[in-house]
């Protein structure tokens, strides 16, 4: 089984900068050279950010994240980590350190004490494997692979502790426009905001332009000096900045090609050339941070009859898109009752099923795969959009056919009603999730989030568009029979949400 999987995942050819390699040694050298160039710092002019006014953390907050590391803090971070992640160069899993805590505790505490006092640690802890994961099936170009870092377990622990401290203050200095990776914010917020803006334009008959920009290998391109200067401007102390510098400047990486490392190289970091004056603002940001805009994947999308859009796209050097499109992996500008936006979800499920149907799987394995994988594929989109009943029927039919299918993937009789299969185990079912109920619960979360939110950007957008009532606990009713209507569909869940919450409040006050 392991050998078969290795053969399936083996890289047999790769195209790098238009040159195709088929020999493993040539592929290994070509990939290593490509990443050496990508992750190396190029000399050149860098913008000065000294005059920028950025949000700052307070001196007490800056001091608070620089205090000595406690045993309780380190232990909590260790136990909160996934123990079975892939191995790094050290060959130890996080689970090993978790199970051996009482034996290795003093050594780990000594590591953190040295790091706190001397801003340094053993450099071999920061050696990293880069493994290339294809973004889609049948890829050949190096740009279609996503590099995933396999870190050593102890460095993961150090980074986890530092990240936990950073979480306490990062929300105070990051703009409200940044919706992901900050406590209390979700990437889904960006999709909701974008759809509501497009909906307003369409209903008012206004012209507008959506400029969708793709940052090329953003995590590989950020300039370290820029990062440290920004942190300094935000009020972080010298000790914290020293820790960050030590963490990022000591990295040595080795690309794994078919499981074989290419040799460790020092990580650095690099630029781009000038483009049209319309993009001067983006170019200044690129010059300061080292980030590069991938114009091949960027586009301008007109909303309404926008004049000169083709000329504008030609000047910028990007494509002209159209609505509906995809933003953050979710539909943008799609009519609220369109079932076509779920075609991609169904296709992903069918591709996954095509792989599984080739295997001889027991009923137990099929149930596990439905619970762990198949039912999770539509989860992201269901968190914002209502799934039409016709789509629910098609997707649940895929699940039923897979559950009762024969050994070779053929269909067999469904011996138990789907409602019984989805019932709780205590009631004789298998505990599979009904998509309609799951969708209602996910949309209902927005009602509670709106009631609890304070200054979040997405709430401000909804209040400005619909107004608010009940002392800001909810928006007014969303009217209109056409348009995108994302929030309109979400509001349909408000009745049962308030009934449930109201009954709980009444019991709590009795």
N, C-alpha and C positions, 0 to 999 in steps of 0.2 A: 504493500500500500504506500509506504513512504517513498520507495523508488519510483513508483508510478506517478506520485504527486510531484516528485522532483523533475521527472521528465516533462510533465505538463507545464511546469513553471520555468523551465530552463530557457535562458535567453540564447537563441541560436543566431540572431543577426541584429544589427543596430545601425541606424543612420545618424551620423553626427556631422552637423553643418553641411549636409548634402552628400557626405561620403559614406558609403555602406561598408560595414565590416562584418565578416562571417567567421573568421578564425577567433577562437576564444582569447588568445594572447593579444591579438590586435584590438579586440573589443575592450579588453581590460585596460590596455594602455590608452586607447582613445577616450574611454569614459573618464579615466583618472586625469588625463590632460584637460578634458572639457571642464571638469569640476574644479581643477586647480585654477583654471582661468576665471571661472565664474565666481569662485570664492576668494579671489585675490584682490587686494586693494590697488587701484590704479591711481597714479598721481594726477593731479589736476585741481582746478579752482573749486573751492568749496565755499558756499555762501556763509556769511557771518550772521548768526542768529542773536547776537548780543543785544540788539535793539528791540527784540520781540518781548511783548508783555504776555506771560503765560500764567495760568493759575498756579498757585503754590500751596504746599502743605505747610502747616504751622511748625515753628521750631520744636515744640513739644512732640509733635507727631514724628518729625524727623529723628529726634532723639529716641523716641519709643521703638522704632524699628531697628535701632542699633544696639539695644541692650544685649547683655550676654545671653547665649542660648541656654535654655533650661532643659533638664532631662524630660520633664513632662511635655514640653513643646516638641522635642525631637521624637519622643515615643509616639505621641498622638499623630504626628505627620507620617511616621513609618507605618503605623497600623492602618492609616487611612489610604495607603497606596495599594494598587493592584499587584498582588504577589506573583502573578503568572505571566507578566509581560515578557516579550522576547529578550534573550540574553544580550548583553553588551560585550565588549572585549574582555571584561574581567571574568566572565563565565559564571557569575553568581546571579540568581534571581532575587527579587525583593523578598520572596517567600522564605528564602534561606535566612536572611537577616531578621525577618520577623520571628521565625521559630527559634533563632539562636540569640535573641536579645539579651538574656541574662548572662550569656557567656561572653558576648562581644560588646556589651554595653559600655564598658570603660574605654575601649578602643575608639568607639564611635564618639563618645563624649569628648575624648581627647582630640579627635579630628576637628570637632566643632570649636573647641577652645582655641586650638591653634589658628583656625580660620578667623575667629573673632579678634584675636590679639595681633596676628601677624598678616592678616589679609591674604593668606596663601594656604595651599594644600598640596599634597603630592600630585604632580602634574599628570601622572599616569591615570588618575581618577577621571580625567576629562578626555580620555581617548574615546573615539566614537566610530561606530560602523554606520555607513550610509547604505541602505538597501533600497533598490529601485523597484517601485510598485507601479505597474501599468495603470493609467487612469481609466482605460477602457480596453475592450478586447481587440486583439489583432493589431496592436501598436507596433511601430518599428522605429520611429524617430525618438531620439533621446528626450526631446521636449515633451513627449507624451508619457513620460515616466515621472512619478512623484518620489523624491528622495525622502525616506523616513529614517530618522536618527535612532540608532540603538545605543543607549547610554549605559554606562556602568551603574550598578544599583546604588552604590554609596553617593555618587554624584547626583543621581535622581533624588535621593533623600535630602541632600544639601539644597538642591534647587527647590524641592517641595517646601522646606522650611522657610526659605527666603520668599517664595511665592505666597505662602500663607501670611507672612508679614506685609508684603506689598499689597495684598487684597484689602487690608484695613484702610489704606489711604489712597489707593489708585483712583477710586471713583471721584475724588475731589479735584483731580487735576486733568482728567480725561473729558473731552467735550461730550455733551449730551448727544451729539451726532453719532458717536461711536456706540453701536448697540450691542456688540458681542464682547464676551470675555470680561465683563465687569459685573460684579455682584448686583443683582436686582435688574439687570438688563438682559435682553434676549435677542438673538439674531433675527427672530421672527418679527420683532418690532419694526425693523427696517422694511420688511416686505409689506406690513400693514400700512405704514406711512406712505410708501411709494404708490400702492394701489389706491389709497384714499385721495392722494393728490391727483393722480390720473383721472379718477372718478369725478372729481370736482371740475377739472378742465372739460371733460366730455359733457357733463350735464349742463355746464354754463356756456358751452359752445366756444370756449376759448382756445387759442393756439398756444402751444407750449413745445418745449424741447427737452427730451431726456438724454443726457450725455452719460453713457455707460462706459466706464473706464476700467481696464484690466491692468493691475500692477504685475509686472513680470517678475516671477519668483521673489515675492515680496520679502519672505523670511530670509532668503539667501542674499539679499541685496542691500539691506539696511547698513548704513555706515556707522561704525562703532563710535567714532568721535562725535558724530551728530547725536547719537543716543545719549552719550555721557553729558554733552553740553545741555541737552534738553532737560535731563534729570537735575543738573545743577541749577538751571533756571527755574525749575519747579520747586526748589527748596530742599532737595535731598542732601544729606550731609556727606562730608568727605569720606567717612568710613564706609557708608553704604555704596557710594560711587566706586570706591576702591574694591569692594566686594564684587560689584558688577563687572568691573574691568578684569579682575582676576578670573571670573567665571567665563567670560567670552574670549579673552585673549590667549588662554592656555589650551584652547581646543585643538586637538589633532584628529583628523578624520581619515578613514580608509573606506573606499567604496567596495562593497561586496558584489562581485559578478559571478553568478552561479555558485554562491557560497564561498568563493575564494576572495580574500582581501587583496587590495591593490597596493598596500603599503601606506603608512601614515604620512600625511602632509599637514603643514601648518595652516590653520584657517586664518584668513585675513578679511579683506572685503573691498566695490567698484562702480563705471559712469555711463554717459550717453552724450549725444551731440545735439546741438540746438535744432529746434523745429519752428514751425510757423509762429509769428508773434501772438496769434490768438491763444496759443498754449504757453505763453511766457510764464504765467502763474504756476502752471504745472511743472514747467522746466525749472523754475526757481526752487520749487519744493524738491524736485529730483536732484538738483545740484547740491542742496543742503543735506539731504538724507541719503543719497545714493540710489534711491528707488527709480525704476524705469517704467514708463507706461508702454504697454504692449499694444501698439496701434492696430495690429492685425486682429486682435480679439476685442478691440474697443469699437463702439458704434454710437451714432447719434440717431435718436428715434423721434420723429415728429409726431406730435399729438394735434390733430386737426390739419388744416391746409397751411403749412408753413412754407413760405417762399424762400427760394435759394438754398434749400437744404442740401441738394446735390453739390452745389458749389462749396458750401461750408464743409461738407464731409471731405471733398477733394482737397481743400486747403489744409485741413487737419491731418489728412492721411488715413482716415478710418472709413468704415463702412456705414451705409445707411440701413438701419433696421426698421422694423415696423411692429406695431402692437397687434396681437398679444406677443409678448416675449417672455424670457425667463430672467429673474433677478434673485440672487441668493438661493438659486435652486428651486424657486417657487414661481408660479405664474404671475405675470404683471400685465394688467390691462385686459384681462379676460372677463367676458360677461359672467355674472354671478351664477348662472345656471348651466353653463356650458360643461358638457361631460367630456369634451375632447381634451381638456387639460389633464385628464387622468390617464390618457393613453400611455404616457411615458411610465407611469407607475405600473400599469398592467404589463407593459412590455418587459420591465425589469423583473417582475414576478415570473413571467413566462420563461425568460432566459434562465432564471435560477432553477425553475422546475425542470427545464430541459436537461440540465446537468444532473439533477437528482434522479430523474426517471431512468437514467442509464444504470443506476445502482440498485442492488437488491437490498431494500430497506424494510425492516419490520414495522409493524404498526406503532410501536413505541418510538422508534426513530422518527417516523413521519410526524407524530404528534409533537415531538421535541423540536423538529425543524420548523413546523408551523408556528409554534409558540416563540421560538428564539429568533427566527429569521423572517419567515414569510409574512407574519402579521405585523412586523416592524417596518417593512418597506414603505407602506403608505403613511406611516405615523407622522413624518415631518410635514407633509402636505396637509394632512387632516388637522394639524394643529392650528391652521389658519383658515382653511377652506372647507366648506360643507361638501361632503361626498354625495353626489346624486344617487337616488335609489337604484337606478339602472346600473351604475358602476358598482354599488354595493353587491348587487346580485351577481354580477360577473366575477368579481374578485372572490366572493364567498364560494362560488361554484368552482373556481380554480382550487381553493383550499379543500373543498369536499372531494373533488375528483382525485386530488393527490392523496388525501387520507385513505380513501377506499380503493385506490388504484391497485392493479396487479403488480407482480414482481417486475414485469417488463414495461411498466408504465401504462398498460391498457386499463380501460375503465371497467369497474365492477359495480355491482349493486350497492347502493348506500343503505346499510343495514339499520342505521339509527337516524332519526330526524336531527337536523342541524341544530334546532333549538335545544334538544337534549344534550347534544355534544358540547354545546357552549355553556351549559349550566355548570354551576359550581360542583366540585368533586363531592362535597357533602350532600348534594342533591342528586347524585348519580351521573353527573356529566364529567367532561374531561377538562373543564376550566378554560376552554378556548374563548377568545374575546369576540363578541359581536361588534362588527365594525360600526354600526349605527350608534350604539350606546357609547362606544369609545369616542367616536367623532363628537357626539353631544358633550361628553365630559371635557374633551380637549378645548372645544369652543367655549364651554362654560367657564373655564379657567380665566378667560379674558374678562368676564364680567366681574369676577372677584379681584383680578389684578387692577382693573380700572378703579374699583372702590377703594383699594388700598394705596394706589399710586399717589405720589405727591407732585413732583416737579419733572417727571419723565417726559421726554419729548413727544412720544407717541400719544400720551394722554392730552398734552397741550394741543396737538394737531386735531384730535377728535373733538375737544371742547370748542376749538375755534370753528370747526366745520358744522357741528351739530348743536352746540350749546350744551348746557348741563342742567340737571335738576336734582331734587332730593339732596340739597347741600353738597353737590359735587360727587355724589355716590354713583351717578350714572348719567349718560347723555340723554338728550331728547330722542324721540323716535326718528329713525332714518326713513325718509319717504322716497318715492321714486320707483317706478317699475322697471327701469332699465339702468344700464351702467355696470360698473364693476361690482359695487355693493358688498364688499367684504365685511365691513362693520355691520351692515344691515342684516346679513345672515347670522353674524355672531349674536346680535341683539335678540334673535328669536329664541335664544336659550336663557334669556334673563328671567322669564316668568318662573320656571321651575327652580332656578338658582335661588331667587329671592324667597320662594316658598320654603325651601329646605333651610336656608340660613335663618329666615325669620322664626321658624319653629325651634331651631337650636337656641337662638337668643332668648326666646320666651322661656324655654326650659332652664337656661342658665340664670335667669333673673327670678325664677320662682323661689 
